[in-house]
Amino acid sequence: MQRRDFITLVGGVVATWPLTTRAQQSAIPVIGLLGSASADAYAPRISVFRQSLDQVGYVEGRDVAIEYYFVDGKYDRLPKMASELAHRKVALIIAIGAPAALAAKAATTTIPIVFETGADPVALGLVADLRRPDGNLTGVALLNVELAAKRLELLHEVIPTARVVGLLVNPTSPLGETVSKDVQAAADKLGIQLHVLRASADGDFDKVFATLRKLRAGALVIGTDPLFNASSEQLAALATRYEMPTIYQYRTFATAGGLMSYGGSFTEPFRVVGLYTGRILKGEKPAELPVAQSTKVELIINLKTAKAFGLTVPPQIVARADEVIE
């Protein structure tokens, strides 16, 4: 069952996709793509990016070369990679995820940067103003960090008896503190005891779920982070194994067996990344391109998982869903 399929963008469109290959020096412009997670995790987004870039006349390997740099969630490697791209004077840097965008911004004030982030670019310090970026950065922001508290509220509607809830964040991420504060505020209003658990590598996830069981937590909210995006299937499998009702931001989590997902589109913002990349390569300045804001939000409910957990999802929640998996 699907409904509500829309995206509102302020500005142009740009997208990009990650592969672990490096383009050879050539007469055509060279783009550096810096990703906070892994190449495999970004593959669907890069596919959309390439399609968008093709539409504005840039085919990879013919009109533009792309070098791909991925850190697999090891954010401490980003500054060195960003500095390398700046030293090589690439024509443009595409930064996927808040950690990559911040590293790129710190590395250069002259090379154009097109970013994608699930957080407020102004609050992160990437740009001073969404409509007038006034610098060498522009890009697209989607709703995700701002929805963390809403995810807890949705879980509470489905499982009102869960008085102890976990929140998973990445302590190395610039988004972790904001997500923790927002969800804690929502938990206080709902009278829920919130336990913040931390994971900075996929090897930490088993311990997180074992800790949740010891705490007798009744549900889990997974915070926004590129590492978690790349591990959606692993996290969904653990949630199933531990019978832990869990909500995350992207559809891939729910389709992999997670109870619910609520957040912005995983791929659509990369059409913006692609268009903006093409416009900048043709001569426009990042400061002339307003930061695009994706307002598309999807609620996906996996009723098969709910049944396995012995949960009954209220009809009003099911009616609000964009997709129901049965």
CORDAFEN-V200081 format. One record per residue. RES is the residue in three letters. SS is DSSP state (h for helix, s for strand, l for the rest). PHI is phi in whole degrees, -180 to 180 (NA if undefined). D_CENTER is the distance of its C-alpha to the mean C-alpha in whole Angstrom. Layout:
BEGIN
res:RES ss:SS phi:PHI d_center:D_CENTER
res:RES ss:SS phi:PHI d_center:D_CENTER
END
This chain:
BEGIN
res:MET ss:l phi:NA d_center:24
res:GLN ss:s phi:-134 d_center:22
res:ARG ss:l phi:-157 d_center:22
res:ARG ss:l phi:53 d_center:20
res:ASP ss:l phi:-131 d_center:18
res:PHE ss:l phi:-149 d_center:18
res:ILE ss:l phi:-147 d_center:16
res:THR ss:l phi:-110 d_center:17
res:LEU ss:l phi:-124 d_center:17
res:VAL ss:l phi:-103 d_center:19
res:GLY ss:l phi:119 d_center:20
res:GLY ss:l phi:-99 d_center:19
res:VAL ss:l phi:-138 d_center:17
res:VAL ss:s phi:-148 d_center:15
res:ALA ss:l phi:-155 d_center:13
res:THR ss:l phi:-156 d_center:14
res:TRP ss:l phi:-131 d_center:14
res:PRO ss:l phi:-98 d_center:14
res:LEU ss:l phi:-140 d_center:18
res:THR ss:l phi:-90 d_center:20
res:THR ss:l phi:-129 d_center:23
res:ARG ss:l phi:-125 d_center:24
res:ALA ss:l phi:-75 d_center:26
res:GLN ss:l phi:-79 d_center:30
res:GLN ss:l phi:-60 d_center:31
res:SER ss:l phi:-155 d_center:32
res:ALA ss:l phi:-76 d_center:33
res:ILE ss:l phi:-81 d_center:30
res:PRO ss:s phi:-61 d_center:27
res:VAL ss:s phi:-112 d_center:25
res:ILE ss:s phi:-106 d_center:21
res:GLY ss:s phi:-104 d_center:19
res:LEU ss:s phi:-109 d_center:16
res:LEU ss:s phi:-111 d_center:14
res:GLY ss:s phi:-116 d_center:11
res:SER ss:l phi:-74 d_center:10
res:ALA ss:l phi:-114 d_center:10
res:SER ss:l phi:-106 d_center:12
res:ALA ss:h phi:-61 d_center:14
res:ASP ss:h phi:-62 d_center:14
res:ALA ss:h phi:-65 d_center:11
res:TYR ss:h phi:-94 d_center:10
res:ALA ss:h phi:-52 d_center:13
res:PRO ss:h phi:-63 d_center:13
res:ARG ss:h phi:-73 d_center:11
res:ILE ss:h phi:-67 d_center:13
res:SER ss:h phi:-61 d_center:16
res:VAL ss:h phi:-64 d_center:15
res:PHE ss:h phi:-59 d_center:15
res:ARG ss:h phi:-62 d_center:18
res:GLN ss:h phi:-59 d_center:20
res:SER ss:h phi:-66 d_center:19
res:LEU ss:h phi:-65 d_center:21
res:ASP ss:h phi:-60 d_center:24
res:GLN ss:h phi:-64 d_center:24
res:VAL ss:l phi:-101 d_center:25
res:GLY ss:l phi:95 d_center:27
res:TYR ss:l phi:-123 d_center:25
res:VAL ss:l phi:-102 d_center:25
res:GLU ss:s phi:-62 d_center:24
res:GLY ss:l phi:92 d_center:27
res:ARG ss:l phi:-110 d_center:30
res:ASP ss:l phi:-109 d_center:28
res:VAL ss:s phi:-154 d_center:26
res:ALA ss:s phi:-109 d_center:25
res:ILE ss:s phi:-125 d_center:21
res:GLU ss:s phi:-106 d_center:21
res:TYR ss:s phi:-110 d_center:18
res:TYR ss:s phi:-129 d_center:17
res:PHE ss:s phi:-130 d_center:15
res:VAL ss:l phi:-114 d_center:15
res:ASP ss:l phi:52 d_center:14
res:GLY ss:l phi:84 d_center:12
res:LYS ss:l phi:-91 d_center:16
res:TYR ss:h phi:-65 d_center:15
res:ASP ss:h phi:-68 d_center:18
res:ARG ss:h phi:-86 d_center:19
res:LEU ss:h phi:-63 d_center:17
res:PRO ss:h phi:-57 d_center:19
res:LYS ss:h phi:-65 d_center:22
res:MET ss:h phi:-66 d_center:20
res:ALA ss:h phi:-64 d_center:19
res:SER ss:h phi:-65 d_center:23
res:GLU ss:h phi:-64 d_center:24
res:LEU ss:h phi:-63 d_center:23
res:ALA ss:h phi:-65 d_center:24
res:HIS ss:h phi:-64 d_center:27
res:ARG ss:l phi:-79 d_center:28
res:LYS ss:l phi:55 d_center:27
res:VAL ss:l phi:-65 d_center:25
res:ALA ss:l phi:-71 d_center:25
res:LEU ss:s phi:-165 d_center:21
res:ILE ss:s phi:-118 d_center:18
res:ILE ss:s phi:-104 d_center:15
res:ALA ss:s phi:-118 d_center:12
res:ILE ss:s phi:-103 d_center:8
res:GLY ss:l phi:95 d_center:6
res:ALA ss:h phi:-58 d_center:9
res:PRO ss:h phi:-59 d_center:11
res:ALA ss:h phi:-68 d_center:12
res:ALA ss:h phi:-64 d_center:12
res:LEU ss:h phi:-66 d_center:15
res:ALA ss:h phi:-66 d_center:16
res:ALA ss:h phi:-65 d_center:17
res:LYS ss:h phi:-61 d_center:18
res:ALA ss:h phi:-71 d_center:21
res:ALA ss:h phi:-85 d_center:22
res:THR ss:l phi:-154 d_center:23
res:THR ss:l phi:-111 d_center:24
res:THR ss:l phi:-118 d_center:26
res:ILE ss:l phi:-74 d_center:24
res:PRO ss:s phi:-60 d_center:21
res:ILE ss:s phi:-126 d_center:18
res:VAL ss:s phi:-114 d_center:15
res:PHE ss:s phi:-113 d_center:12
res:GLU ss:s phi:-131 d_center:8
res:THR ss:s phi:-148 d_center:6
res:GLY ss:l phi:-95 d_center:5
res:ALA ss:l phi:-125 d_center:9
res:ASP ss:l phi:-69 d_center:12
res:PRO ss:h phi:-63 d_center:13
res:VAL ss:h phi:-72 d_center:17
res:ALA ss:h phi:-63 d_center:16
res:LEU ss:h phi:-74 d_center:15
res:GLY ss:l phi:88 d_center:18
res:LEU ss:l phi:-74 d_center:16
res:VAL ss:l phi:-137 d_center:18
res:ALA ss:l phi:-85 d_center:21
res:ASP ss:l phi:-152 d_center:21
res:LEU ss:l phi:-67 d_center:19
res:ARG ss:l phi:-81 d_center:22
res:ARG ss:l phi:-131 d_center:23
res:PRO ss:l phi:-56 d_center:21
res:ASP ss:l phi:54 d_center:24
res:GLY ss:l phi:173 d_center:23
res:ASN ss:l phi:-102 d_center:22
res:LEU ss:s phi:-120 d_center:18
res:THR ss:s phi:-155 d_center:17
res:GLY ss:s phi:162 d_center:14
res:VAL ss:s phi:-138 d_center:11
res:ALA ss:s phi:-118 d_center:10
res:LEU ss:s phi:-117 d_center:8
res:LEU ss:l phi:-77 d_center:9
res:ASN ss:l phi:-150 d_center:7
res:VAL ss:h phi:-58 d_center:9
res:GLU ss:h phi:-65 d_center:12
res:LEU ss:h phi:-97 d_center:12
res:ALA ss:h phi:-59 d_center:12
res:ALA ss:h phi:-65 d_center:16
res:LYS ss:h phi:-64 d_center:16
res:ARG ss:h phi:-64 d_center:15
res:LEU ss:h phi:-63 d_center:18
res:GLU ss:h phi:-64 d_center:20
res:LEU ss:h phi:-65 d_center:20
res:LEU ss:h phi:-60 d_center:20
res:HIS ss:h phi:-65 d_center:23
res:GLU ss:h phi:-66 d_center:25
res:VAL ss:h phi:-81 d_center:24
res:ILE ss:l phi:-128 d_center:26
res:PRO ss:l phi:-65 d_center:28
res:THR ss:l phi:-84 d_center:30
res:ALA ss:l phi:-78 d_center:27
res:ARG ss:l phi:-96 d_center:28
res:VAL ss:s phi:-122 d_center:26
res:VAL ss:s phi:-132 d_center:22
res:GLY ss:s phi:-98 d_center:20
res:LEU ss:s phi:-128 d_center:17
res:LEU ss:s phi:-100 d_center:15
res:VAL ss:s phi:-132 d_center:13
res:ASN ss:l phi:-100 d_center:13
res:PRO ss:l phi:-67 d_center:16
res:THR ss:l phi:-91 d_center:15
res:SER ss:l phi:-91 d_center:12
res:PRO ss:l phi:-70 d_center:13
res:LEU ss:l phi:-95 d_center:11
res:GLY ss:h phi:-59 d_center:13
res:GLU ss:h phi:-66 d_center:16
res:THR ss:h phi:-62 d_center:15
res:VAL ss:h phi:-62 d_center:13
res:SER ss:h phi:-61 d_center:16
res:LYS ss:h phi:-65 d_center:19
res:ASP ss:h phi:-65 d_center:17
res:VAL ss:h phi:-71 d_center:18
res:GLN ss:h phi:-64 d_center:21
res:ALA ss:h phi:-62 d_center:22
res:ALA ss:h phi:-67 d_center:21
res:ALA ss:h phi:-63 d_center:23
res:ASP ss:h phi:-61 d_center:26
res:LYS ss:h phi:-66 d_center:27
res:LEU ss:h phi:-90 d_center:27
res:GLY ss:l phi:71 d_center:29
res:ILE ss:l phi:-105 d_center:26
res:GLN ss:s phi:-85 d_center:27
res:LEU ss:s phi:-104 d_center:23
res:HIS ss:s phi:-113 d_center:23
res:VAL ss:s phi:-90 d_center:20
res:LEU ss:s phi:-111 d_center:19
res:ARG ss:s phi:-126 d_center:18
res:ALA ss:l phi:-146 d_center:16
res:SER ss:l phi:-114 d_center:16
res:ALA ss:l phi:-153 d_center:16
res:ASP ss:h phi:-65 d_center:16
res:GLY ss:h phi:-70 d_center:20
res:ASP ss:h phi:-86 d_center:20
res:PHE ss:h phi:-66 d_center:18
res:ASP ss:h phi:-59 d_center:22
res:LYS ss:h phi:-63 d_center:23
res:VAL ss:h phi:-59 d_center:21
res:PHE ss:h phi:-70 d_center:22
res:ALA ss:h phi:-65 d_center:26
res:THR ss:h phi:-67 d_center:25
res:LEU ss:h phi:-59 d_center:24
res:ARG ss:h phi:-64 d_center:27
res:LYS ss:h phi:-63 d_center:29
res:LEU ss:h phi:-78 d_center:28
res:ARG ss:l phi:57 d_center:29
res:ALA ss:l phi:-70 d_center:26
res:GLY ss:l phi:-98 d_center:25
res:ALA ss:s phi:-168 d_center:22
res:LEU ss:s phi:-141 d_center:18
res:VAL ss:s phi:-107 d_center:15
res:ILE ss:s phi:-97 d_center:12
res:GLY ss:l phi:-72 d_center:10
res:THR ss:l phi:-73 d_center:7
res:ASP ss:l phi:-170 d_center:6
res:PRO ss:h phi:-58 d_center:6
res:LEU ss:h phi:-61 d_center:9
res:PHE ss:h phi:-70 d_center:9
res:ASN ss:h phi:-59 d_center:6
res:ALA ss:h phi:-71 d_center:9
res:SER ss:l phi:-113 d_center:12
res:SER ss:h phi:-55 d_center:11
res:GLU ss:h phi:-69 d_center:15
res:GLN ss:h phi:-64 d_center:16
res:LEU ss:h phi:-66 d_center:15
res:ALA ss:h phi:-65 d_center:16
res:ALA ss:h phi:-64 d_center:20
res:LEU ss:h phi:-68 d_center:20
res:ALA ss:h phi:-62 d_center:20
res:THR ss:h phi:-69 d_center:22
res:ARG ss:h phi:-62 d_center:25
res:TYR ss:l phi:-91 d_center:25
res:GLU ss:l phi:50 d_center:25
res:MET ss:l phi:-108 d_center:22
res:PRO ss:l phi:-59 d_center:21
res:THR ss:s phi:-137 d_center:17
res:ILE ss:s phi:-125 d_center:14
res:TYR ss:s phi:-139 d_center:11
res:GLN ss:l phi:-87 d_center:8
res:TYR ss:l phi:-109 d_center:8
res:ARG ss:h phi:-56 d_center:12
res:THR ss:h phi:-58 d_center:12
res:PHE ss:h phi:-68 d_center:12
res:ALA ss:h phi:-68 d_center:15
res:THR ss:h phi:-69 d_center:17
res:ALA ss:l phi:-85 d_center:17
res:GLY ss:l phi:119 d_center:19
res:GLY ss:l phi:-68 d_center:17
res:LEU ss:l phi:-66 d_center:19
res:MET ss:s phi:-148 d_center:16
res:SER ss:s phi:-137 d_center:13
res:TYR ss:s phi:-151 d_center:12
res:GLY ss:s phi:175 d_center:9
res:GLY ss:s phi:-73 d_center:8
res:SER ss:l phi:-65 d_center:9
res:PHE ss:l phi:-73 d_center:7
res:THR ss:l phi:-112 d_center:10
res:GLU ss:l phi:-55 d_center:12
res:PRO ss:l phi:-59 d_center:10
res:PHE ss:h phi:-77 d_center:11
res:ARG ss:h phi:-69 d_center:15
res:VAL ss:h phi:-67 d_center:15
res:VAL ss:h phi:-57 d_center:14
res:GLY ss:h phi:-66 d_center:17
res:LEU ss:h phi:-66 d_center:19
res:TYR ss:h phi:-65 d_center:19
res:THR ss:h phi:-60 d_center:19
res:GLY ss:h phi:-62 d_center:22
res:ARG ss:h phi:-66 d_center:24
res:ILE ss:h phi:-70 d_center:24
res:LEU ss:h phi:-62 d_center:25
res:LYS ss:l phi:-86 d_center:28
res:GLY ss:l phi:123 d_center:29
res:GLU ss:l phi:-73 d_center:27
res:LYS ss:l phi:-97 d_center:25
res:PRO ss:h phi:-54 d_center:22
res:ALA ss:h phi:-64 d_center:24
res:GLU ss:h phi:-89 d_center:25
res:LEU ss:l phi:-114 d_center:22
res:PRO ss:l phi:-58 d_center:20
res:VAL ss:l phi:-64 d_center:16
res:ALA ss:s phi:-78 d_center:15
res:GLN ss:s phi:-120 d_center:14
res:SER ss:s phi:-84 d_center:12
res:THR ss:l phi:-107 d_center:14
res:LYS ss:l phi:-72 d_center:13
res:VAL ss:s phi:-128 d_center:13
res:GLU ss:s phi:-121 d_center:14
res:LEU ss:s phi:-110 d_center:15
res:ILE ss:s phi:-117 d_center:16
res:ILE ss:s phi:-122 d_center:19
res:ASN ss:s phi:-100 d_center:21
res:LEU ss:h phi:-69 d_center:24
res:LYS ss:h phi:-64 d_center:25
res:THR ss:h phi:-67 d_center:24
res:ALA ss:h phi:-57 d_center:25
res:LYS ss:h phi:-63 d_center:28
res:ALA ss:h phi:-63 d_center:28
res:PHE ss:l phi:-88 d_center:27
res:GLY ss:l phi:75 d_center:30
res:LEU ss:l phi:-105 d_center:28
res:THR ss:l phi:-113 d_center:29
res:VAL ss:l phi:-78 d_center:26
res:PRO ss:l phi:-54 d_center:28
res:PRO ss:h phi:-55 d_center:29
res:GLN ss:h phi:-67 d_center:27
res:ILE ss:h phi:-74 d_center:24
res:VAL ss:h phi:-60 d_center:24
res:ALA ss:h phi:-65 d_center:26
res:ARG ss:h phi:-84 d_center:23
res:ALA ss:l phi:-71 d_center:20
res:ASP ss:l phi:-79 d_center:19
res:GLU ss:s phi:-151 d_center:20
res:VAL ss:s phi:-122 d_center:22
res:ILE ss:s phi:-99 d_center:22
res:GLU ss:l phi:-121 d_center:26
END
